[in-house]
Amino acid sequence: MPLSEIKVLKDKRTPEFVDERFERQIEIIEEKIKDWVRARQLLLTLKKAIHSALRVDEKAITVQFLPEEPIILGELNDYSRGMDDYDALFTFFHAMREKHPDLDLNYPAWAVFSAERIKRGDWIWPDRYYFYNPDGQDKRPAALYAIGYTRGGYGQSDELYKRLIDYIDKNNFEICGDVYEEYPLNEVCIIDDKNYLMRVMIAVREKTGSIKK
């Protein structure tokens, strides 16, 4: 309590008055606890993203089974009225603020592309954006993913997608689900905005009836 309130409490104390002041103070403390829990969740999410990329082989492409992860998924982006990806990102944050008023919007927003888009070589503007969030009701599915990395600024993904698709084709896999694009090492921990680390994860499965070479 501020000293001014303590003085009022001291000078005017009665059981009823003190009970009312204590109840108000409990409400203040509970709100602070919520703020600290939200801050802790955010920091743990950012820390997890950094740790996930510290010891990776940035040149290699791997196929790994990844478990389900909770996310908060935005609506489909609408590019029909002259909007670009930045307009869509702004719309995503605005919609998140409206739909989840208690959500900390400092979570990084990553991109989702449909399998159909990637198969036809269209990976410029994402279909949706999403947050990793421990309270998310949506899910990044548990699946087998072809995973690759590249360094660069936001949107400099062309070479990585081509490498991934070439790897998938040559190793008898096929794309079977959504594609997740994220920057685990970004402006949070990298000074040079041309040296961020991008990760792309493409849901794949082995081609039926094929023999891997």
ChimeraX attribute file (.defattr): number of C-alpha atoms within 10 A of each C-alpha:
attribute: neighborCount
match mode: 1-to-1
recipient: residues
	/A:1	10
	/A:2	6
	/A:3	8
	/A:4	9
	/A:5	11
	/A:6	13
	/A:7	12
	/A:8	10
	/A:9	15
	/A:10	11
	/A:11	9
	/A:12	11
	/A:13	14
	/A:14	11
	/A:15	8
	/A:16	9
	/A:17	11
	/A:18	14
	/A:19	12
	/A:20	11
	/A:21	15
	/A:22	14
	/A:23	11
	/A:24	12
	/A:25	13
	/A:26	11
	/A:27	11
	/A:28	12
	/A:29	12
	/A:30	12
	/A:31	12
	/A:32	12
	/A:33	12
	/A:34	12
	/A:35	14
	/A:36	12
	/A:37	12
	/A:38	15
	/A:39	14
	/A:40	12
	/A:41	17
	/A:42	20
	/A:43	14
	/A:44	14
	/A:45	18
	/A:46	19
	/A:47	12
	/A:48	12
	/A:49	18
	/A:50	18
	/A:51	13
	/A:52	11
	/A:53	17
	/A:54	12
	/A:55	8
	/A:56	11
	/A:57	11
	/A:58	15
	/A:59	11
	/A:60	12
	/A:61	17
	/A:62	16
	/A:63	18
	/A:64	14
	/A:65	13
	/A:66	14
	/A:67	10
	/A:68	12
	/A:69	15
	/A:70	16
	/A:71	18
	/A:72	19
	/A:73	23
	/A:74	21
	/A:75	14
	/A:76	13
	/A:77	19
	/A:78	15
	/A:79	13
	/A:80	7
	/A:81	6
	/A:82	7
	/A:83	12
	/A:84	14
	/A:85	17
	/A:86	10
	/A:87	13
	/A:88	21
	/A:89	20
	/A:90	11
	/A:91	17
	/A:92	21
	/A:93	16
	/A:94	13
	/A:95	14
	/A:96	21
	/A:97	14
	/A:98	11
	/A:99	10
	/A:100	12
	/A:101	10
	/A:102	12
	/A:103	14
	/A:104	15
	/A:105	15
	/A:106	11
	/A:107	16
	/A:108	19
	/A:109	20
	/A:110	18
	/A:111	20
	/A:112	24
	/A:113	21
	/A:114	19
	/A:115	18
	/A:116	14
	/A:117	16
	/A:118	18
	/A:119	13
	/A:120	8
	/A:121	12
	/A:122	15
	/A:123	19
	/A:124	14
	/A:125	17
	/A:126	22
	/A:127	21
	/A:128	22
	/A:129	24
	/A:130	25
	/A:131	21
	/A:132	22
	/A:133	22
	/A:134	14
	/A:135	11
	/A:136	14
	/A:137	11
	/A:138	17
	/A:139	14
	/A:140	19
	/A:141	15
	/A:142	12
	/A:143	17
	/A:144	19
	/A:145	23
	/A:146	24
	/A:147	20
	/A:148	24
	/A:149	25
	/A:150	21
	/A:151	19
	/A:152	16
	/A:153	16
	/A:154	15
	/A:155	11
	/A:156	14
	/A:157	19
	/A:158	13
	/A:159	9
	/A:160	20
	/A:161	20
	/A:162	13
	/A:163	14
	/A:164	21
	/A:165	19
	/A:166	11
	/A:167	17
	/A:168	21
	/A:169	12
	/A:170	12
	/A:171	15
	/A:172	17
	/A:173	20
	/A:174	20
	/A:175	22
	/A:176	18
	/A:177	18
	/A:178	20
	/A:179	26
	/A:180	22
	/A:181	23
	/A:182	20
	/A:183	24
	/A:184	23
	/A:185	21
	/A:186	22
	/A:187	12
	/A:188	11
	/A:189	11
	/A:190	12
	/A:191	10
	/A:192	11
	/A:193	13
	/A:194	13
	/A:195	16
	/A:196	22
	/A:197	22
	/A:198	24
	/A:199	20
	/A:200	23
	/A:201	23
	/A:202	29
	/A:203	25
	/A:204	23
	/A:205	18
	/A:206	16
	/A:207	14
	/A:208	9
	/A:209	7
	/A:210	10
	/A:211	9
	/A:212	10
	/A:213	6
